[in-house]
Amino acid sequence: MTEKVLYIELTPKEFLERLEKAPIAYLPLGTLEWHGAHLPLGSDGIQSQGFMVELAKKVGGIVLPMLYLGPDRYKVVDGKELFGMDICKSWAYEAYEDQQLPGSAYWVGENLFTQILDNTLSRLRRAGFRIIVAHGHGPSTNLFIRNIEKWSEQYGLKLFHCWREDESDGFGIQTDHAGANETSLVMALRPNLVQMENLDPDPNVFPLAIGRLDPRTTASPELGKKAIAMQLERMAGVLTQALAKLTTDGHR
């Protein structure tokens, strides 16, 4: 029988059994956002939830539904709202004209998103969780990180994300935008959803609104699987230590 780790699929009995073994909640921070012509619009949540499902099977805990709203860069031009990859971010992307990209429908301001996360953590604490792992869409994850100290103290929770201090080796979880890293992760997790043929075959034409390395020449399922394996091992160590400390401190 396949191990059930998704919150929405658990009966109350199953929920309490998993909570008793490991009071960890995994919160995938997704979007409905342009991820190039080759990846699905839900790539952020597909990657974070997919990784978290594997992590929950390895360490224990329960995976929440994806959050599809999130903050990002935002401006209004000629009465039209532009956000996220609609706006060229020159340091990480091949230059392109600001434009409304197909399918992006997720933006909320930071104040509202902060309230959403704050209330989510409060409810998870009430449900019995003691450790929360939140990760996914870059701006959403960064906002979570900025509030870790405050929320940890406020709710008595241990809060984690899945980035390391140095992600320059390319084996992190969601460290670019639809480039080598994210494309490889989706290839590893949901290969049927990747359509590389949608990208221009001309190597001199950089794919529109994609961050960092060109996925046509750098992405592969093997790269994605290696990144997932490395980060599963690393995060399993982090969370195992956190669970042990809960027991030592008498909170379980």
C-alpha positions as CSV (number, residue, x, y, z in Angstrom):
1,M,0.0,0.0,0.0
2,T,1.3,3.5,-0.9
3,E,2.1,5.6,2.1
4,K,-0.4,8.4,2.5
5,V,1.3,11.7,3.4
6,L,-1.1,14.4,1.9
7,Y,-3.1,16.2,4.5
8,I,-6.2,16.2,2.3
9,E,-6.2,12.4,2.0
10,L,-5.9,11.5,5.7
11,T,-8.7,10.5,7.9
12,P,-8.6,11.9,11.5
13,K,-7.2,8.6,12.8
14,E,-4.5,8.6,10.1
15,F,-3.7,12.2,10.8
16,L,-3.2,11.7,14.5
17,E,-1.1,8.6,13.9
18,R,1.3,10.6,11.6
19,L,1.3,13.6,13.9
20,E,2.3,11.5,16.9
21,K,5.2,10.0,15.0
22,A,6.5,13.3,13.5
23,P,4.6,16.6,14.1
24,I,6.0,18.1,10.9
25,A,3.8,20.1,8.4
26,Y,5.2,20.7,4.9
27,L,3.8,23.8,3.2
28,P,4.4,24.0,-0.6
29,L,4.6,27.7,-1.7
30,G,3.3,27.5,-5.3
31,T,2.0,29.9,-7.9
32,L,0.1,29.9,-11.2
33,E,3.0,31.5,-13.1
34,W,4.7,31.5,-16.5
35,H,7.6,29.1,-16.3
36,G,8.7,29.3,-19.9
37,A,6.9,27.8,-22.8
38,H,8.1,24.3,-21.8
39,L,6.9,24.0,-18.2
40,P,3.4,23.9,-16.6
41,L,2.1,27.1,-14.9
42,G,2.0,25.3,-11.6
43,S,5.7,24.4,-11.6
44,D,6.5,26.1,-8.3
45,G,3.9,24.0,-6.4
46,I,4.7,20.8,-8.4
47,Q,8.3,21.0,-7.4
48,S,7.9,22.0,-3.8
49,Q,5.1,19.5,-3.1
50,G,6.8,16.7,-5.0
51,F,10.0,17.2,-3.0
52,M,8.0,17.4,0.3
53,V,6.1,14.3,-0.4
54,E,9.4,12.4,-0.7
55,L,10.7,14.1,2.4
56,A,7.6,13.2,4.4
57,K,8.0,9.6,3.3
58,K,11.6,9.6,4.5
59,V,11.2,11.6,7.8
60,G,7.5,11.6,8.6
61,G,5.0,14.4,8.7
62,I,2.2,15.7,6.6
63,V,2.1,17.6,3.3
64,L,-0.4,20.5,3.1
65,P,-2.1,21.6,-0.1
66,M,-0.2,24.1,-2.2
67,L,-0.6,27.8,-1.7
68,Y,-1.1,29.4,-5.2
69,L,-1.1,33.1,-4.1
70,G,2.1,34.8,-3.5
71,P,4.1,38.1,-3.5
72,D,6.4,39.2,-6.3
73,R,7.7,42.3,-8.2
74,Y,4.8,44.5,-9.3
75,K,4.1,47.6,-11.3
76,V,1.3,49.2,-13.3
77,V,2.1,50.4,-16.9
78,D,-0.6,52.1,-18.9
79,G,-3.2,50.9,-16.6
80,K,-2.1,47.2,-16.9
81,E,-0.8,45.3,-13.9
82,L,2.5,43.5,-14.4
83,F,4.1,41.2,-11.9
84,G,6.7,38.5,-11.5
85,M,8.2,37.4,-14.8
86,D,6.1,40.0,-16.7
87,I,8.9,42.4,-15.6
88,C,12.4,41.7,-16.8
89,K,14.9,41.3,-14.0
90,S,18.2,42.1,-15.9
91,W,20.7,40.5,-13.4
92,A,19.3,37.0,-13.9
93,Y,17.5,37.0,-17.2
94,E,18.2,37.6,-20.9
95,A,16.8,41.1,-21.5
96,Y,13.2,41.2,-22.9
97,E,10.4,43.7,-23.1
98,D,8.1,43.9,-20.1
99,Q,4.8,42.2,-21.0
100,Q,1.9,40.3,-19.6
101,L,2.9,36.7,-19.9
102,P,0.2,34.0,-20.5
103,G,-1.3,32.2,-17.5
104,S,0.2,34.2,-14.5
105,A,-2.6,34.6,-11.9
106,Y,-1.1,34.6,-8.4
107,W,0.1,38.0,-7.2
108,V,-1.0,39.4,-3.9
109,G,0.8,42.1,-1.9
110,E,3.3,41.2,0.9
111,N,1.0,42.4,3.7
112,L,-1.8,40.1,2.6
113,F,0.6,37.2,2.1
114,T,2.1,37.7,5.4
115,Q,-1.3,37.5,7.0
116,I,-2.1,34.3,5.1
117,L,1.1,32.7,6.3
118,D,0.7,34.0,9.9
119,N,-2.8,32.6,10.1
120,T,-1.7,29.3,8.5
121,L,1.0,28.8,11.1
122,S,-1.4,29.7,13.9
123,R,-3.9,27.0,12.7
124,L,-1.1,24.4,12.2
125,R,0.1,25.0,15.8
126,R,-3.5,24.5,17.0
127,A,-3.7,21.2,15.1
128,G,-0.6,19.9,16.9
129,F,2.3,20.6,14.6
130,R,5.6,21.6,16.1
131,I,7.8,21.9,13.0
132,I,6.9,23.6,9.7
133,V,8.8,23.4,6.5
134,A,7.7,26.1,3.9
135,H,9.4,26.3,0.5
136,G,8.7,27.0,-3.2
137,H,8.2,30.2,-5.1
138,G,11.2,32.5,-4.5
139,P,9.5,35.6,-3.2
140,S,7.1,33.6,-1.1
141,T,10.0,31.6,0.5
142,N,12.0,34.8,1.1
143,L,9.1,36.4,2.9
144,F,8.7,33.3,5.1
145,I,12.4,33.4,5.9
146,R,12.3,37.1,6.9
147,N,9.6,36.2,9.4
148,I,11.0,33.0,10.9
149,E,12.4,34.6,14.0
150,K,9.2,36.4,14.8
151,W,6.9,33.5,14.1
152,S,9.1,31.0,15.9
153,E,8.8,33.0,19.0
154,Q,5.2,33.9,18.6
155,Y,3.9,30.3,18.0
156,G,6.6,28.2,19.6
157,L,7.4,26.5,16.3
158,K,10.6,25.3,14.6
159,L,10.5,26.7,11.1
160,F,12.6,25.6,8.1
161,H,13.0,26.2,4.4
162,C,15.0,24.1,1.9
163,W,17.7,26.4,0.6
164,R,21.3,26.3,1.7
165,E,23.6,29.2,2.2
166,D,25.5,28.4,-1.0
167,E,23.4,27.0,-3.9
168,S,26.1,27.7,-6.6
169,D,26.5,24.0,-7.4
170,G,23.1,23.8,-9.1
171,F,21.8,21.1,-6.9
172,G,19.3,23.1,-4.8
173,I,15.5,23.1,-4.8
174,Q,14.1,25.8,-7.0
175,T,17.2,28.1,-7.3
176,D,16.4,29.6,-10.8
177,H,13.3,30.4,-12.8
178,A,12.5,27.6,-15.3
179,G,16.2,27.3,-16.2
180,A,18.5,24.3,-15.6
181,N,17.4,23.7,-12.0
182,E,13.6,24.0,-12.1
183,T,13.4,22.3,-15.5
184,S,15.4,19.4,-14.3
185,L,13.3,19.1,-11.1
186,V,10.1,18.9,-13.1
187,M,11.7,16.5,-15.5
188,A,12.5,14.3,-12.5
189,L,9.2,14.6,-10.7
190,R,6.6,14.9,-13.5
191,P,8.4,14.2,-16.8
192,N,5.1,14.0,-18.7
193,L,4.5,17.7,-18.1
194,V,7.7,19.0,-19.7
195,Q,7.4,20.0,-23.3
196,M,10.9,21.0,-24.4
197,E,9.7,21.1,-28.0
198,N,7.8,24.3,-27.3
199,L,11.1,26.2,-27.0
200,D,12.7,27.8,-30.0
201,P,15.3,25.4,-31.4
202,D,17.6,28.3,-32.5
203,P,20.4,28.4,-29.9
204,N,20.9,32.1,-30.6
205,V,17.3,32.9,-29.4
206,F,17.3,32.7,-25.6
207,P,13.9,31.4,-24.2
208,L,11.6,34.2,-23.1
209,A,11.5,35.1,-19.4
210,I,13.7,32.2,-18.1
211,G,16.2,32.7,-15.3
212,R,19.9,31.8,-15.4
213,L,21.0,28.8,-17.5
214,D,19.4,27.8,-20.8
215,P,17.4,24.6,-20.0
216,R,17.7,23.4,-23.6
217,T,21.4,22.7,-23.1
218,T,21.7,22.2,-19.4
219,A,18.6,20.5,-18.0
220,S,18.1,16.8,-17.6
221,P,16.1,14.3,-15.5
222,E,19.4,13.0,-14.1
223,L,20.3,16.5,-12.8
224,G,16.9,16.8,-11.2
225,K,17.1,13.3,-9.5
226,K,20.6,14.1,-8.2
227,A,19.4,17.4,-6.7
228,I,16.4,15.7,-5.1
229,A,18.5,12.9,-3.6
230,M,21.1,15.3,-2.2
231,Q,18.5,17.6,-0.7
232,L,16.4,14.7,0.7
233,E,19.5,13.5,2.6
234,R,20.4,17.0,3.8
235,M,16.8,18.0,4.9
236,A,16.3,14.6,6.5
237,G,19.3,15.3,8.8
238,V,18.0,18.8,9.6
239,L,14.5,17.5,10.5
240,T,15.7,14.4,12.4
241,Q,17.8,16.7,14.6
242,A,14.8,19.0,15.1
243,L,12.6,16.0,16.1
244,A,15.2,14.8,18.5
245,K,15.4,18.2,20.1
246,L,11.6,18.3,20.6
247,T,11.8,15.0,22.5
248,T,14.8,16.2,24.6
249,D,12.9,19.4,25.4
250,G,9.8,17.4,26.4
251,H,7.5,18.9,23.7
252,R,6.4,15.6,22.2
